[in-house]
Every structure is written in structure tokens, then in C-alpha cells.
Amino acid sequence: MTYDPSLQPISPDTMANLKMVKGAVLDLGRIHLVELTRVVESKEIVTDYKTKNRVLGTIRESVEQIDAMLAAIVRELEAAGKLAGAVRQTLGVIDGVHAVFFEREGRVTHIWTVLSADDRSVEEAVYAGERKIIDKLGSTPLDFHLVVRDGRPLDERFPRATCLYKRTLR
């Protein structure tokens, strides 16, 4: 079990920094493309026009692939931030919720809500919170699980999951 305090809603500054990094990588790719074009044309490494175009096309495809990968990273970070924020704002405020864990399995995110005790009113509040999260996140595939603490250490019960929220003792 890991507790990752960095899994919180992504601030606008962080998102701006990620977009700036993405822009810098793309600029670097474009610079390399221009430089390789100059080298290919001036040094006559490739004299055949079709071969030269194939080489340049491959380089352009690489830049496009980098762009797609970075865009996917930004989307993933935005989704993780929205999920963490929604969980904290809805489930984390319910008295009786001891902890919330998540784990990704393919495209599905499993969310385990751990209750301090078996209490029907807390369960109903959690179900209402889960509906709010589903409404807020829309198409994100989520699989909710509700469990009651049984005395076992949480890291044994959820060995691969990440802790999104854990109630601190006051």
C-alpha cells in the first residue's frame, strides 16, 4: 500500500508547467527536423529524392508520436487529479469513512472505500457520494467497492492500491 499525497487535484500552475514542457519537447523535435533537413540537403547524405522524403516523413511521424504521447500524459494527469479531488470532496468528508484506495486495471479504476464500522447510514452516504463521483467524471470507467475494517493492516488488504484518503486520528 502506498499513500501518495501528490495525487490531488492538479493546480493550474502545474498544468501550465506540463503544457510548457510539452511545448519545449515539440520545439526540440521541430528544431531537430529542421537541422536534419539541412544536413540531408547540404551534405547530400541522401541523394535520392524519394529516400530523402521517406527519411523526413519518418522524422515527422516521430515528432507527431511524441506529441500524442505527451498529450496522453497530460490527459491522464488531468483525469487523476479530477478523480482524487472528487473522492476527497465526496467520500473523504463522510464521518465513518476510514480510508479510500484506488487501483487502475487497464482502463478501469477500482475504488475501495473502507468504513470504520458496519453502519447502514454511512453506507448510504457513501453510495450517494459514489453517484456524485460518477456524475462528475462522466465516462471514466469506475468500479466501486465498500468494505468494513476487519483489523487487518490496510497494506495487506490492498497491497497494490494507492491511498487517496485516510482519516487521521485527532
Secondary structure, 3 states (H helix, E strand, C coil): CEECCCCCCCCHHHHHHHHHHHHHHHHHHHHHHHHHHHHHHHHCCCCCHHHHHHHHHHHHHHHHHHHHHHHHHHHHHHHHHHHHHHHHHHCCCCCCEEEEEEEEECCEEEEEEEECCCCHHHHHHHHHHHHHHHHHHCCCCEEEEEEECCCCCHHHHCCCCEEEEECCCC
